[in-house]
Amino acid sequence: MAVPKRKQSHARTNKRRSNNSKLTAPTMVKCSKCGEYNLTHRVCSACGYYADKQIVNKENA
């Protein structure tokens, strides 16, 4: 296996780690029917609608 010849400097290590802070939270959108927040391009878990069509039959209890 390849092994580094010299120790990597702190600055170089931190440059590599600087991209970790660029992670983003998933985009949430409001459902057009019920107003619940859910992930984009997913069936609403509260009402069962997607793109103004009922996909899953959810009974309001």
Backbone torsions as a table, in degrees:
resi	resn	phi	psi	omega
1	MET	NA	148.8	177.3
2	ALA	-74.1	138.0	179.6
3	VAL	-126.3	137.1	179.1
4	PRO	-60.7	138.8	-179.3
5	LYS	-76.6	-34.8	-179.0
6	ARG	-131.4	159.5	178.6
7	LYS	-68.4	138.5	178.3
8	GLN	-79.6	136.7	-176.3
9	SER	-69.8	160.3	178.5
10	HIS	-62.9	-40.1	-179.7
11	ALA	-62.3	-42.2	-178.7
12	ARG	-68.7	-38.6	177.4
13	THR	-63.9	-43.1	-178.5
14	ASN	-69.3	-30.6	175.1
15	LYS	-61.8	-42.0	179.4
16	ARG	-65.9	-40.2	-177.3
17	ARG	-76.3	-13.4	-175.0
18	SER	-65.2	-22.7	-178.9
19	ASN	-77.6	-11.7	178.8
20	ASN	-64.5	-28.1	-177.6
21	SER	-76.2	-7.3	-177.5
22	LYS	-87.6	4.8	176.6
23	LEU	-66.6	140.3	-178.0
24	THR	-118.5	156.2	176.2
25	ALA	-75.8	152.4	179.1
26	PRO	-65.0	146.9	-178.5
27	THR	-76.4	126.8	178.9
28	MET	-110.1	139.9	177.9
29	VAL	-126.4	157.1	177.9
30	LYS	-83.6	137.3	175.5
31	CYS	-68.4	136.4	-178.4
32	SER	-72.3	-20.4	-178.8
33	LYS	-90.9	-53.3	-172.1
34	CYS	-108.7	-16.1	178.5
35	GLY	87.5	1.7	177.0
36	GLU	-70.9	149.9	174.1
37	TYR	-87.2	135.8	175.6
38	ASN	-150.8	172.5	-179.7
39	LEU	-69.5	150.9	179.8
40	THR	-67.7	149.4	178.2
41	HIS	58.2	36.1	176.8
42	ARG	-130.4	153.4	173.9
43	VAL	-69.2	137.2	-179.9
44	CYS	-65.3	129.2	-178.4
45	SER	-75.8	-17.7	-178.0
46	ALA	-86.4	-46.1	-174.1
47	CYS	-113.7	-16.6	177.2
48	GLY	85.4	13.3	-179.2
49	TYR	-97.8	150.9	172.6
50	TYR	-145.9	123.9	-179.8
51	ALA	53.8	47.9	177.7
52	ASP	60.3	22.9	174.6
53	LYS	-125.8	139.2	178.4
54	GLN	-80.1	120.0	-179.2
55	ILE	-102.1	-44.8	-179.2
56	VAL	-117.4	132.6	-179.6
57	ASN	-80.6	109.7	177.8
58	LYS	-111.6	123.3	178.1
59	GLU	-87.2	129.4	175.2
60	ASN	-79.6	114.4	-177.6
61	ALA	-99.3	NA	NA
